[in-house]
Amino acid sequence: MWVNTGDKHGEHSMHLLSSKRYPEGKDLTKNDIVCITGDFGVLWRPSQTKEEKYWIDWLNDRPFTVCFIDGNHENFERLNAIDEEDFLEGRAGQVSDNIYHLKRGQIYTYQGKKIFCFGGAASHDKAYRIEGITWWKEEEPSYSEVDFALCNLKKHNNMVDYVITHTAPKAFISQISAFDNYLKCQTAEFLDNVVERIQFDQWFFGHMHVDHHAPEYKYNALYNDFVRMI
């Protein structure tokens, strides 16, 4: 089983993955995946703190495997320093025995289904943040990341079963958000390009801190909800 949920921002709402808040998780195994659609936020400080170690150990104790794509509120110096490993026919950063960072542009295969992942977004609050301390320019994709993603999709004939991103194409955003700031984003512009060229069944994303599901239009905005994908 693969289940998606929304932004957790480290210790601020990671407890939502507890058996009390997500009782269905007790019946999952390490072969099952719970995926956070960006703003994982646990690896936030320049080096590991007691709080970070607590949450890594706590997540390792979950009965399921934890995956996440990067959001915009991440420490990219920490994330980019993690060693990559082969994972589900793609590449992922292995944070610990039980936690994987799903990389931009990778296409993973799980139970025969292809899953395209692409993290990142523009922080509309970056004017109040400090570069290298609470904000990193890597929150938006580089040319090489965009090129890799498009080439990888082309290798799969621009056909996947599912898409998991942090932000979303602008057409999706305009359906659920009254905030224009979410539209001022190079990542969203890139995803406009992606949605026009690929075939997919459902798209899952976070970022806007709302739960809104429109499967008939193929999009699912996630925050607190846990939604089974596979």
N, C-alpha and C positions, 0 to 999 in steps of 0.2 A: 504494500500500500504506500502511496505517496500522497502526503497531505501538505497543503500550503497555508501559511498564515502571514500576518503582516509585520510591520516594523516593531522591534522590541527595545531598541535603544539601551542595550546593556541591562544593568540592574533595574532600570526604571520599570520595565514590565516583563522581564524574562520569566518572572514567577508564573506568568500565564501558561507556561509549559508544564506546570506542576500537575500531579495527579488530581489535586483538588479542583483546579481550574480547567483541566483538560482530562477528564476521567477516561475518555476513550483511549488515551495514550497508554494506559496500563495494559491493554491487550495487544500492543504492538511489540515487535521484536527488532533486533538490530538490522534485520533485512528490510524493515520499513523505514521510510524517510519522512521527517517533518522539516519542511523548508521555509525559512524566513525570507520574505521578499524584500530584503534590503534593510539598512540601518540596524545591523546586528549589534554593533556598538560595544561589544565586550572588550575587544582589544583597542582601547581608547587612549590610555596613557602611554608615554614614551617607552616604558618598560613595564613588566608585569607587576601588579600590585596585589595585596592580599585579597582585595575584593574581586579582582579579575580571576585570580587562582580559585577562589571560592566558586565563582560561576562556571568556570571551565570544568572543575571537578563535579559540580552539581549537574551540568549538562551531560557529562560522561556517565553519570549514574542513571540517566533517563533510559528506559528500555528500548528506545528507538535511536536511529542515527539522525543527527542534526546537520542540516545543510543550510547555507545562506548565500545569497548573492549580495554584493556590496551595494550600499545605498549612497547617499551623499554625506551623511554624518558618520564618517568612518575615519580612522587613522590609517591612511593609505601607506604610510611608511612602514607600519607594522604589517599590514596585510600583504604588501608586495614583497616583504622579506620572508614570508612563509614558503617552505619548500613545496614544489608541485609534485603530485603523484598521479599515476594513472587511476582513473575513477570512472566507472560506468561508461567505458569506451571514450572518455574524454580526459581532460586534465583538470585537477582541482588542487587548491592549497589545503594541506592537511594540518589543521590547527591542533588536533589531539586525536586519540584513538577513535573518537566518536563524532568529531566535528569537522566539516569540510566547507571550504570557501569555493563556490562554483564560479568559475572565471568567465569574464566577458567574451562572448562570441563562441563559447564551447557548445557543442551539441552532445548531450548525454543520452544514453539508451537505458531505459528501465522497464523491465517486463515487456520488451518489444516495442516500446513507444519512444519516439525521439523528442527530446526536450531542448529547446534553444534558450540559452540564458544570456542576459546582458544587464549588468548592474550600472549604477551611477545615475546622477541627476544634478541639476544646478541647485545650490542652496540659495533660496531667496532671502535668507537671513545672514548671508556671509558678510554684510557690512558691519555686523555686530560681532564678528568672529576674528580670530587672529590666525594668519596663515602659518602652518606648521605646528600649531598648538590646538586649535579648535576647528580649523578649516584647511583643506588640502586641494590644490588645483586639479589633482587626479580624479576628483569627483566626477568630472566630465571626461568622455572618452578621448583618447589620442587618435591621430589618423591611423596609426598601425592597428589599433584595436578595432576601429570601424572597418578597415580593409580586411582584417582577419575574419571578422564576423560575416561580412558579405561573401568572401571567398568560401568560407566554411558552409554557409547556406547553399551556395551554388554547387558545392560538391555533393550536397544532399538534394539536388534538383529543386531547391527552394521549397521543399516540402518537409514539414515537421508536424508532430501531433500537438505539442504544447509549447507555449512561450511563457517564460518567467522573466520579468524585468522589475526594476524599482519604480521608475516613472513609466509613462505610457505614451503611445501616439497621441497627438493633440486632439484627434477626433474623439478618442476615448475620454480624455481629460475634460473636454468641454461638456460632456454629458453628465459629469458628476461633481464638478468643482466650479465655484463662482469666483475663484481666485485666479486672476490673470497671471500672477507670478509663476504659476506652474507651467504656463505656456512659453515663458521666456527661458528656454532651455535647449541647448544644442543636442542633448541626448534625446529629448522628445522629438526634435526635428529629424534626427537620424532614424528614430523608430517609425516616423511617418513614412520614410523611405522603405523600411523593412516591411511594414504592414501592407504596402502596395505591391510588393513583389513576391511574397510567400503565400503558401497555402498552409493553414493550421486549423485546429479544432477549437481550442480555447486559449485565452491569454490571461495571465494572472500578474498583478502588480500591487505595489504598496504605495508609499510616499505621501499620500494625501490624508492619511489617518481617517479613512472612512471604510465601511463595509458596504459594498454595493455590487450586486450580482445581476448581470444581464446576459445569461448564457445564450439567449437567442441572438444577441449581437456579438457573442464570442468574447466578452470581456468580464473580468472579475476583479474589483478593487478590494483589497484586503487590509484589515487592521487587527481587530481582535478575533475575528472568525477563524475557524479551522475548516478548510474545505478540501475534501478528498478529490484528488485529480486522477489518480489511477488506482 
